[in-house]
Amino acid sequence: MIIQGGFDIQVLARPYIVPNGIPLTRLVVVGLDSDMCFSSVGVASLQFEGPLEPLFDDILEFLPVEGTKYFAIAYAGSWQAYDFESAQPTSADVEQLRKRAEASGLHMIGSFGIAEASSMHVDVQSYFDRSGTDLPETMLHWRHSILGNCP
């Protein structure tokens, strides 16, 4: 399965977060290989309460060292800009995780809030527009995306 955008990641994470229509306080990690093909999905925390910092190691250790280049995280709720009541990571937490992942050779491509019937995401659809020439062969069509300035 080649991941084409945020919707694909949301489809992979949703069964772990909203089984039987009831959101659970889980933090889910979706791993992708260097060609943006699905490589792993699973629960990094069963009781996610919002802060990512105590879970940085758990998130990065969940991802298989061999064959993983990209990943995204997902959790219950909608993106914090629209829902201030949900336990969700702050933008600063997400950026810290992104930097820590980069130091390990991994690229974080998104952070999702998933609710009963909807989801909100940040970065996933525009990731390849920002990535310039570091695109896998499976994603070359993103070079000409109308969403960004990819060369």
N, C-alpha and C positions, 0 to 999 in steps of 0.2 A: 504494500500500500504506500503510494507516494503521497506525502502530505502537501496539499496545495495551498492551505491557508488556515486561518483560525478555526473555521468550522470543523475541519477534520480532527483537530486536537480536541475540540469540545466534545465531539462525538465519542472519541476514545475515553475521555475522562468522565463523562456524565454517568455511566453505570456505576462508577465507584463513589460518586458524590450524591447522586439522587436515585438510589435504588428504590423501586416501588413508589416513586413520586415524593419521597420525603428527604429533604437535604440533610446530610450528615456532616459533622465537623471534621472532615478529613482534608488532608493536603495530599494531592495526587501529583505525581511526576510522570510526564510522557517523554520518552527518549526517542531520538531519531538518529539515523546513521548519516554518513557524509553525503549521501545522495537524497537526503530528506525522506527516506523510507522508514516506516515505523520499526522501532527496535525493542521498546519496552514501555510498559505502563504499570503503575502500582501505587500503593499508598505509602507515603513517607511519614505521615503522622495520622493517628486515629482521633486525636483531640487537638485540632488546629484552632488556636484562639486568636490569630492575627499576626503576632510578631514572627518574622522569618528568622531573625538572627539566631535564636537558640536551635534552629533546625538546619542551618546552612550545611553542616557536616552530614546530617541524615539525608538531605536532598541530594547532595553531590555523591555520597557513598551509594545511594540507591542505583545510580546510573552505572551500567556496565562500562568498565574502562575500555574494553575492546569493542569497537563498532559504534560508539556513541559520539556524535559531534554536536548535535543540537538538542535542546530540551525546552519544555514549557512546564509551568506549574498551574494547578487549578485547585479551587477551594469553593466552599459553599458561599453563596451570596452574589450580589452584583457588584460591579466595580465601585470602589469607595467614593468616587466623585458623585455618584448617584444614590448611594445608600450609606448613610453615616452610622447606622445601627449595627451592621454586620461586622463580625470579627474578620478583618482582612489586612493584608500587609500594606504598609505605607509605601509610597513611591521611593522613599529613601532606602527602605529594606530591600525592595526589588532591585534597586540600583546596586546596593552592596552585594547582593547575591550574584547579580550579573557580572560584576567585577571579579568576584572570587572565582566564579566559573571560568571566566576568560583566563585567569591565571592558571587554571587546570587544563586549558585547551578546549573547553566547552563553550558553546554559544547559547545563551538563553534567548529564546525567541518570543516569549510571551508569558503573561500572567493573566489568568482567567478567574472571574467570579461566575459561578454557575448556580442558577436558581431553579425552581420547579419547572418553569416553562421558558426560561430565557437564559442568556449569558451575556457577559460584557468582557471585552478583552482589550489589552493594550499591547502594541508593538507587533503582534504576529503578522498582520496583513502588510505592514510596511517594512518588515524586517529586511526583505530582499531589496527593497528600494534603497535602503541605507547601506547595504553590504557591498555595493560596487562590483568589483570583479571577482570577489570571493564567493561565487555562486556554483553550486553543484550542477553538473550537466542536466539533471532533471528539472532545473529551475531557470534555464536560460530565457524562457519566455517572460520572466519577470523583468528582464532588462528594459523592456519597452513598456512597462507598466505606466498607466496614466496617473498612478497615485503618487509617484515620486520622481526624483531626478537621477535615477540610476543610469550610469553612462552606457 
